[in-house]
Amino acid sequence: MSTKARKKLKKIFRDYIDVNFFDMVENNKVIFLSDMGLNSYEIIELICEIEKEFKIEIPDHILGRLKTVQDLIEVLET
């Protein structure tokens, strides 16, 4: 992931959560989206904000498979 994309993603995460989960991912820790303290509606808002910022649409069949922050990063890298 490019440095610019990484900065965008970090900012989005900071807007939604207090803890910097992105740094934990970079340190090879598995962080589940459900562990971020967000309810399902807030996770959807987070994903929508990511789609808007990156000008992409993540298909529903892929959204259903997103379990960890690393899963999300891998989708953005493709």
PyMOL commands that set and color helices and strands:
alter all, ss='L'
color gray80, all
select helices_A, chain A and resi 3-16+21-26+33-36+40-54+60-63+69-77
alter helices_A, ss='H'
color red, helices_A
deselect
rebuild
show_as cartoon
